[in-house]
Amino acid sequence: MRKGKRFIFTSVLIALLSIAFTGTGFCFLNLDYKVAGHVMNQTVIRDLDGFQTGVLNDTDVIQVRNELKFDLTMWPKYVIEPNLRLDKIFIRYRGAYDAIFDLVNRYNQIPNSVRGAGNSRYDLGLDDVIYENDLREAFADIAYQSSGGFFTNMRLGRQIVQWGEAGLFNVVNQVNPQDLSIVRNFQNPEDLAAPIWIGRMDISSPPFGMFNELSLQLLYIPDNRPTIFGPNYAGGVAPYGLGVPGLNVYQNDVSSDMGNPQFGMRVGASVGRIKTYFYYFDGFYNGPALNFSDIGNGNIWLDHPRYQMYGVSFNYDSPRGFILRGEGALHDTMPFTDFGDPTGRGYTGHKVYEALIGVDRSFFSTYGFPGAGGTPLSTSFELHYKHVDDWDYDRVLRNGAKENNYGATFVANTFFMHGSLLPIVALWYDFHGVLLTSLSAEYTPNGLLFFKMAISSSYGNKSASYSPIVSTINSSEVSLGIGYRF
Amino acid sequence: MARKFLFPLLMAIVLGLFAIQTSMAYDANWEETQKKALESTGLKVGDVVNAENWQKVKDCLPFSVVEWVKKGEFTIKVGEFKYDHSHDKIYEDKSMLNDGKYTIGDKGQILEKGKMPTYMWGRPFPVIDMKDPQAGVKIMHNRDIDKHRVGSSWTDFDVCWISDINGLDRYIYGDDAFFYMWSRPDGKQFPNPQKVKRYEITQIKEPYDLAGSAMLYHYWMDGSPERFVQYIPALRRIKKMNVTDRSSPFFGTDFCNDDGAGYVGQPEAMEWKVLEKKIYLIPMANWLCDAPDMYEKLPGGGWKSGPAGKLEWGYLDKFKNEKYNVSWMPWFVKWIPRECWRISMKSKDPYYAYGDQEMIVDVASGAPIYKIVWDKSGAHWKTLMVNSDMAQWGENRSNTIQVFYINMDDKTHHASICNARGQRDKFYFYSYFNIPKNHPRIYKDEYISTMSR
């Protein structure tokens, strides 16, 4: 990791200095800059057995998080803009204090300072979830524009890259891992993603022939970061730990160095009303493969085997008033819990085929909505299919998935009071018999002060262990937020 | 008997000559034209019209604006131009060469000898016959091309939510960039295999939760529905938007996407019909009454807008004691009588949120001034009011940028204002023409996805 970081830092520094001394009319002191951000408090109440067995009848407050987040963006000012130039520097900071760990003593047994004790840097301790002090993103954009109409942008630094067209499913969106240590699903997607160090290059062509645009994105990723969970130890489990009481859960992540970088490539083509991307990703599985080989010592290890993904996505805007979009992917090997695994790890790798089709459509209701006539109701529907190759479901040995899995999502949003009140409804139905629901609303009277409320709950067949969302049945949540933007 | 026949014939010829006239602009006798327009309204320069004498303007403002004056919300100060508020003579002469060259196709598109032209210079329809059933769409095509002649523009803007009770509720601030492929100022074409008529990028910079959002539009020469994508920074993705979102509210404001500058959509997307030509009072920022906006040449190429005044809206404390005021009253404008087209418009898209609409267009400058909107039940809904910025850059004079426009929702008594020239609070809104960074190479999905984070 350190070597990777050093490489990126050195590259950025050399690039910036080179451009600074070659760019016409450039002066480092001549920068435009902008600082903007928010402070907010979020309180989360969890129904410990889920709404299915009674709404808010067994609750705990699990988060009282006070957050400062801000962006610093800097743009060099050019008298005459050179073709090769430093275009922008972007820094995002997020710091937080979660008071729940000082207000209650049920988390006191979670160990502190775990990361400094020879463990993976992604094994979090109590201190890591009480405080956050994170330079989440820091990158520089170096642009090159050719007279032929090509545009090249090199983005170097810690950043987020999101691929694909899907909303709630990650079919081809494999680049950044998720940080689930402090938040749950249905949060802002960029807050869920864990930024990583990436060298990224985007090249786009001028229109020619039948193409509006051809594009190429190349990613070099020396930062191997897994999906991050809250602390989960035999002594105690944090609110957003993996949820395995009585056991220690440790990351077995791949070191971040020049010896095992990840790669990504995306090729895009836009023709008329159709836009298509093709993807290739060679990296480490971010989500954990649960390794039970050390279970005798009370430990579960989270493995991250290497895999390759070949994907495609498209979108088409119909003149008839809807957007059709889709994704497909082949993952050459993905780990699934398998207690019949002869190696004793408790998981085996399988080819996985995934496909998704989605439709977006806005509806207008000129009458009946308060606040503004003509308020649109924007809706999205997605159907997802996942096939696990060479997989034989077994109720005891291989109960974490089935060979063929179907899911569907529906998201609708609108606004009231001239855009001051923004409600969103999201539903995820897993065809194994589990429905996950989320209702949220944000109200801002003046664009600066804001209030948020979200309710997340799931219902259905608790014994459907093969459903990816079955674990959410037992923990519904209500979150309340208040904040101020600056 | 012959006399009886001759008189109506002569009258018909005279009226016909009035009806068929150049749609163009440059007027060597503009002072006399302005004087006659003023006389026809019975108003004098310096007159102040409000709820006490609203009858004075009842025939020279749209009915909804008359209602605002009558209710005591608007105060009309009558003014005049000190210059010819229209396009330059060179442009008119070039445009006149197009007379008879172009026709309108079955979809409302421009045709040249039955085929779609790949380039044109000057107004395609320099002569408008009011009786021509296609006069409306021709006027709107002319307006499109008038905007194109600057080549490209880059403008700061904000959009403010204004309520009667609280005044300025909130705002968004950003940039709006256009690149035009037809009627470019140098008469030169750019490679254009996709037959794009114009590109547009709108980028939001404030507030924090929306900052970084960017919208990219491709408007096609054949008038087919545009391509519309949006970069959503919270998702870090480009999202394809649907053409029906043209009538969807812009970030929850009273504007829909098509309301920019009066109407920023494709002329082909609407049915247009000229209803009449009459004198209307048009709103004009004080600093544009005396002289056009004098653009200065930039050393790195392109032009930058000249000095402009303060955008003083009725919600400011200094107007709290005004007897006839409302939060969205533009106190920095004068109202000048001008000859305008009144044109009905209706979307061809059955899913469009608006019902019937009417557009009031200044004949000489070609700029939309008012748009009246009814909902699909036929009830009056909104009134859009536009003040275009008459720009002078070098020998050229045209209006492509707006000083401001307001969309007033008469159902909810709420308004949204877009400011694009002048100063509001900490913001000073500039416009730039033909700056080097405004190039077709930036109008790409991949570019807007790296404009912010």
Boltz contact constraints between the chains, C-beta under 6 A:
constraints:
  - contact:
      token1: [A, 36]
      token2: [B, 208]
      max_distance: 6.0
  - contact:
      token1: [A, 38]
      token2: [B, 208]
      max_distance: 6.0
  - contact:
      token1: [A, 79]
      token2: [B, 300]
      max_distance: 6.0
  - contact:
      token1: [A, 80]
      token2: [B, 300]
      max_distance: 6.0
  - contact:
      token1: [A, 81]
      token2: [B, 436]
      max_distance: 6.0
  - contact:
      token1: [A, 81]
      token2: [B, 437]
      max_distance: 6.0
  - contact:
      token1: [A, 90]
      token2: [B, 453]
      max_distance: 6.0
  - contact:
      token1: [A, 145]
      token2: [B, 441]
      max_distance: 6.0
  - contact:
      token1: [A, 149]
      token2: [B, 441]
      max_distance: 6.0
  - contact:
      token1: [A, 151]
      token2: [B, 441]
      max_distance: 6.0
  - contact:
      token1: [A, 151]
      token2: [B, 447]
      max_distance: 6.0
  - contact:
      token1: [A, 153]
      token2: [B, 450]
      max_distance: 6.0
  - contact:
      token1: [A, 160]
      token2: [B, 236]
      max_distance: 6.0
  - contact:
      token1: [A, 162]
      token2: [B, 236]
      max_distance: 6.0
  - contact:
      token1: [A, 162]
      token2: [B, 237]
      max_distance: 6.0
  - contact:
      token1: [A, 188]
      token2: [B, 234]
      max_distance: 6.0
  - contact:
      token1: [A, 189]
      token2: [B, 235]
      max_distance: 6.0
  - contact:
      token1: [A, 190]
      token2: [B, 234]
      max_distance: 6.0
  - contact:
      token1: [A, 202]
      token2: [B, 446]
      max_distance: 6.0
  - contact:
      token1: [A, 204]
      token2: [B, 444]
      max_distance: 6.0
  - contact:
      token1: [A, 204]
      token2: [B, 446]
      max_distance: 6.0
  - contact:
      token1: [A, 207]
      token2: [B, 193]
      max_distance: 6.0
  - contact:
      token1: [A, 207]
      token2: [B, 194]
      max_distance: 6.0
  - contact:
      token1: [A, 208]
      token2: [B, 193]
      max_distance: 6.0
  - contact:
      token1: [A, 212]
      token2: [B, 194]
      max_distance: 6.0
  - contact:
      token1: [A, 213]
      token2: [B, 444]
      max_distance: 6.0
  - contact:
      token1: [A, 215]
      token2: [B, 446]
      max_distance: 6.0
  - contact:
      token1: [A, 315]
      token2: [B, 240]
      max_distance: 6.0
  - contact:
      token1: [A, 317]
      token2: [B, 240]
      max_distance: 6.0
  - contact:
      token1: [A, 317]
      token2: [B, 242]
      max_distance: 6.0
  - contact:
      token1: [A, 319]
      token2: [B, 225]
      max_distance: 6.0
  - contact:
      token1: [A, 321]
      token2: [B, 242]
      max_distance: 6.0
  - contact:
      token1: [A, 321]
      token2: [B, 244]
      max_distance: 6.0
  - contact:
      token1: [A, 321]
      token2: [B, 351]
      max_distance: 6.0
  - contact:
      token1: [A, 323]
      token2: [B, 240]
      max_distance: 6.0
  - contact:
      token1: [A, 323]
      token2: [B, 242]
      max_distance: 6.0
  - contact:
      token1: [A, 362]
      token2: [B, 244]
      max_distance: 6.0
  - contact:
      token1: [A, 364]
      token2: [B, 353]
      max_distance: 6.0
  - contact:
      token1: [A, 366]
      token2: [B, 375]
      max_distance: 6.0
  - contact:
      token1: [A, 366]
      token2: [B, 376]
      max_distance: 6.0
  - contact:
      token1: [A, 373]
      token2: [B, 375]
      max_distance: 6.0
  - contact:
      token1: [A, 373]
      token2: [B, 381]
      max_distance: 6.0
  - contact:
      token1: [A, 373]
      token2: [B, 411]
      max_distance: 6.0
  - contact:
      token1: [A, 374]
      token2: [B, 353]
      max_distance: 6.0
  - contact:
      token1: [A, 376]
      token2: [B, 248]
      max_distance: 6.0
  - contact:
      token1: [A, 415]
      token2: [B, 252]
      max_distance: 6.0
  - contact:
      token1: [A, 418]
      token2: [B, 161]
      max_distance: 6.0
  - contact:
      token1: [A, 418]
      token2: [B, 252]
      max_distance: 6.0
  - contact:
      token1: [A, 418]
      token2: [B, 414]
      max_distance: 6.0
  - contact:
      token1: [A, 419]
      token2: [B, 252]
      max_distance: 6.0
  - contact:
      token1: [A, 446]
      token2: [B, 169]
      max_distance: 6.0
  - contact:
      token1: [A, 446]
      token2: [B, 170]
      max_distance: 6.0
  - contact:
      token1: [A, 447]
      token2: [B, 170]
      max_distance: 6.0
  - contact:
      token1: [A, 447]
      token2: [B, 207]
      max_distance: 6.0
  - contact:
      token1: [A, 485]
      token2: [B, 207]
      max_distance: 6.0
  - contact:
      token1: [A, 485]
      token2: [B, 208]
      max_distance: 6.0
